[in-house]
Amino acid sequence: MERLVVVGGGISGLAVAHHALDAARRLGLPLAVTVLEAAGRPGGRMWTDREDGFVVEHGPNGFLDSKPDALELAGRLNASDRLLRASPLARKRFICRRGRLRRLPESPPTFLASRLLSLRGKVRVLCEPFAPPPPDGDETLAAFARRRLGPEALHFLIDPMVSGVFAGDPERLSLRAAFPRIAELEREHGGLFKALWRLRRTARRTPGSGPAGPGGTLTSFRGGVRTLVETLAAALGDAVVLGAPARRVERTASGYRVLAGTPERAVPASAVVLACPAYEAARMCEDLAPSLAEDLAAIPYAPVTVVATAYARADVPHPLDGFGFLVPGREGRPVLGTLWDSSVFGDRAPEGRVLLRTMVGGARRPDLAALPDRDLLEAVRAQLRDFLGVRADPVRVWVYRHDRGIPQYEVGHGERLARIADALRDLPGLFLCHNAYRGIALNDCAREARATAEAAVRFLTPPATFEDKESPA
Ligand SMILES: Cc1cc2nc3c(=O)[nH]c(=O)nc-3n(C[C@H](O)[C@H](O)[C@H](O)COP(=O)(O)OP(=O)(O)OC[C@H]3O[C@@H](n4cnc5c(N)ncnc54)[C@H](O)[C@@H]3O)c2cc1C
């Protein structure tokens, strides 16, 4: 019997375990899987509190259905009947400019009529097809935006998008690593407008080919994203060991051994997947592979604190008719933005109440994420007063701290990943799978988990068996 040990029971680790067991079953490979999770519950960043009729997300509030990976995972777990699509209102998003919320344009006519960019800013965006080609090397998102769309679009379109996804700094994030699809569209089509136009034309000619852009509908589950985590963990049963922090990975004659738990014990493994944050993986590999550990430890993270506030509906003068708002860095406000969760998903607040979640901190203002609860709440309430006219006290408050919350794919990330891949070649049977490497979104985690599980099972399967038994599916 082979044993796969997965370190970390977030969505990446749980999904790796699920796919590995499934692939082994298909191949007739006797495989035991153990997921070692440091915390007392599974899910990592992906967790939900359910209290007094509120459904409050600690971190992610869903995934886009324009990519197949998370949906496919839900389908395999028979959880599709619990999927919850965002209200059509969620397409309406707002950006703050000079202290006022402006609607993010969704189409060419709304772009032209929008007050988010000045006339000059719009004309500059319309010059996008004439932008100079990309440089040879890696480029920051800010450099890309200035080159193709101009400075105003950088500040009021790209910067909030980067805040919303990475809580990151566009002057440091790598276009290729953080938003590879955008880099690919530019490379393949010679420009963004050209790419969108061609993709739209292809979509019109090929019914069922799906949406052209990153669009799609934000999707979650009844009861929050925790529903998926709990379904996965329940399917894995005893394979998930909670309260078992792993400390070190060592090599043995037959594979590896993971030192974990309190009191510490050695868990033997024929293969190991490190599905924990990169800085934790680094600590575990310090003795095993010092240069690998160095590269892993160098992946920067940004802290984010989520302040969820619930109000009586009557106390919020704003209609909350949308997804929420994002605040560009140059507005100089202490929040990254606020999501109007109860407007997006119907089950997030009880009748007569609303639930808002405000993000604080990020790569540019890590100090704010570390403020004490009282100061955080004061800062958030001041913003909700300014933007939404809320003066009343919240009826409930929740604070979730993600100290090293979101990995930052800065310029050089691609080269770092290449060095990490090189180092792993000397450690057969050791794999990495986490949002620190090839995609930050839940869909990316689900995709990478499947690929990693298949690679691990392939590694554990004698070649003849694999060739003979692998099904094309
Ligand atoms: C505030 C916030 C909002 C987000 N919003 C969205 C969103 O709306 N949509 C979206 O797609 N994505 C979103 N994301 C990103 C998404 O949540 C993450 O990419 C995803 O949850 C990461 O899952 P993971 O399993 O890779 O990592 P994690 O969730 O970090 O899981 C890693 C696990 O490893 C465990 N661990 C750590 N060290 C050890 C150790 N030594 N031994 C054993 N276990 C260990 C941890 O306890 C944890 O459970 C958001 C993230 C944050 C922080």
The ligand as an SDF file (V2000), in Angstrom:
LIG
                    3D

 53 58  0  0  0  0  0  0  0  0999 V2000
   -9.7080   37.8540    2.3470 C   0  0  0  0  0  0  0  0  0  0  0  0
   -9.6180   36.9160    1.1870 C   0  0  0  0  0  0  0  0  0  0  0  0
  -10.6100   36.9360    0.2060 C   0  0  0  0  0  0  0  0  0  0  0  0
  -10.5530   36.0580   -0.8770 C   0  0  0  0  0  0  0  0  0  0  0  0
  -11.5480   36.0850   -1.8090 N   0  0  0  0  0  0  0  0  0  0  0  0
  -11.5430   35.1990   -2.8230 C   0  0  0  0  0  0  0  0  0  0  0  0
  -12.6560   35.0960   -3.7070 C   0  0  0  0  0  0  0  0  0  0  0  0
  -13.6700   35.7820   -3.5460 O   0  0  0  0  0  0  0  0  0  0  0  0
  -12.5900   34.2050   -4.7180 N   0  0  0  0  0  0  0  0  0  0  0  0
  -11.5100   33.3790   -4.8870 C   0  0  0  0  0  0  0  0  0  0  0  0
  -11.5130   32.5850   -5.8420 O   0  0  0  0  0  0  0  0  0  0  0  0
  -10.4560   33.4110   -4.0370 N   0  0  0  0  0  0  0  0  0  0  0  0
  -10.4540   34.2970   -3.0120 C   0  0  0  0  0  0  0  0  0  0  0  0
   -9.4200   34.3190   -2.1220 N   0  0  0  0  0  0  0  0  0  0  0  0
   -8.3020   33.3860   -2.3160 C   0  0  0  0  0  0  0  0  0  0  0  0
   -8.6700   31.9820   -1.8060 C   0  0  0  0  0  0  0  0  0  0  0  0
   -9.3010   32.0840   -0.5740 O   0  0  0  0  0  0  0  0  0  0  0  0
   -7.4170   31.1660   -1.6250 C   0  0  0  0  0  0  0  0  0  0  0  0
   -6.6600   31.1650   -2.8120 O   0  0  0  0  0  0  0  0  0  0  0  0
   -7.6840   29.7190   -1.2600 C   0  0  0  0  0  0  0  0  0  0  0  0
   -8.6180   29.6040   -0.2360 O   0  0  0  0  0  0  0  0  0  0  0  0
   -6.3370   29.1020   -0.8710 C   0  0  0  0  0  0  0  0  0  0  0  0
   -6.5180   27.7750   -0.5400 O   0  0  0  0  0  0  0  0  0  0  0  0
   -5.2600   26.8740   -0.2270 P   0  0  0  0  0  0  0  0  0  0  0  0
   -5.7510   25.5570    0.2120 O   0  0  0  0  0  0  0  0  0  0  0  0
   -4.3050   26.9440   -1.3590 O   0  0  0  0  0  0  0  0  0  0  0  0
   -4.5340   27.6050    0.9960 O   0  0  0  0  0  0  0  0  0  0  0  0
   -4.9910   27.8980    2.4820 P   0  0  0  0  0  0  0  0  0  0  0  0
   -6.4030   28.2410    2.5370 O   0  0  0  0  0  0  0  0  0  0  0  0
   -3.9650   28.8680    2.9740 O   0  0  0  0  0  0  0  0  0  0  0  0
   -4.7900   26.5000    3.2100 O   0  0  0  0  0  0  0  0  0  0  0  0
   -3.5410   26.0650    3.7000 C   0  0  0  0  0  0  0  0  0  0  0  0
   -3.8030   25.1570    4.8750 C   0  0  0  0  0  0  0  0  0  0  0  0
   -2.5410   24.6890    5.3640 O   0  0  0  0  0  0  0  0  0  0  0  0
   -2.6110   24.6530    6.7790 C   0  0  0  0  0  0  0  0  0  0  0  0
   -1.2370   24.6660    7.3000 N   0  0  0  0  0  0  0  0  0  0  0  0
   -0.3750   25.7060    7.3430 C   0  0  0  0  0  0  0  0  0  0  0  0
    0.7870   25.3070    7.8940 N   0  0  0  0  0  0  0  0  0  0  0  0
    0.6580   23.9870    8.1820 C   0  0  0  0  0  0  0  0  0  0  0  0
    1.5200   23.0290    8.7770 C   0  0  0  0  0  0  0  0  0  0  0  0
    2.7670   23.3390    9.1690 N   0  0  0  0  0  0  0  0  0  0  0  0
    1.0480   21.7660    8.9330 N   0  0  0  0  0  0  0  0  0  0  0  0
   -0.1950   21.4210    8.5630 C   0  0  0  0  0  0  0  0  0  0  0  0
   -1.0640   22.3120    8.0110 N   0  0  0  0  0  0  0  0  0  0  0  0
   -0.6270   23.5760    7.8090 C   0  0  0  0  0  0  0  0  0  0  0  0
   -3.4180   25.8950    7.1280 C   0  0  0  0  0  0  0  0  0  0  0  0
   -3.9500   25.8000    8.4410 O   0  0  0  0  0  0  0  0  0  0  0  0
   -4.4780   25.8630    6.0500 C   0  0  0  0  0  0  0  0  0  0  0  0
   -5.6130   25.1420    6.4390 O   0  0  0  0  0  0  0  0  0  0  0  0
   -9.4590   35.1640   -0.9940 C   0  0  0  0  0  0  0  0  0  0  0  0
   -8.4610   35.1260   -0.0100 C   0  0  0  0  0  0  0  0  0  0  0  0
   -8.5360   35.9810    1.0810 C   0  0  0  0  0  0  0  0  0  0  0  0
   -7.4780   35.9240    2.1420 C   0  0  0  0  0  0  0  0  0  0  0  0
  1  2  1  0
  2  3  1  0
  2 52  2  0
  3  4  2  0
  4  5  1  0
  4 50  1  0
  5  6  2  0
  6  7  1  0
  6 13  1  0
  7  8  2  0
  7  9  1  0
  9 10  1  0
 10 11  2  0
 10 12  1  0
 12 13  2  0
 13 14  1  0
 14 15  1  0
 14 50  1  0
 15 16  1  0
 16 17  1  0
 16 18  1  0
 18 19  1  0
 18 20  1  0
 20 21  1  0
 20 22  1  0
 22 23  1  0
 23 24  1  0
 24 25  2  0
 24 26  1  0
 24 27  1  0
 27 28  1  0
 28 29  2  0
 28 30  1  0
 28 31  1  0
 31 32  1  0
 32 33  1  0
 33 34  1  0
 33 48  1  0
 34 35  1  0
 35 36  1  0
 35 46  1  0
 36 37  1  0
 36 45  1  0
 37 38  2  0
 38 39  1  0
 39 40  1  0
 39 45  2  0
 40 41  1  0
 40 42  2  0
 42 43  1  0
 43 44  2  0
 44 45  1  0
 46 47  1  0
 46 48  1  0
 48 49  1  0
 50 51  2  0
 51 52  1  0
 52 53  1  0
M  END
$$$$
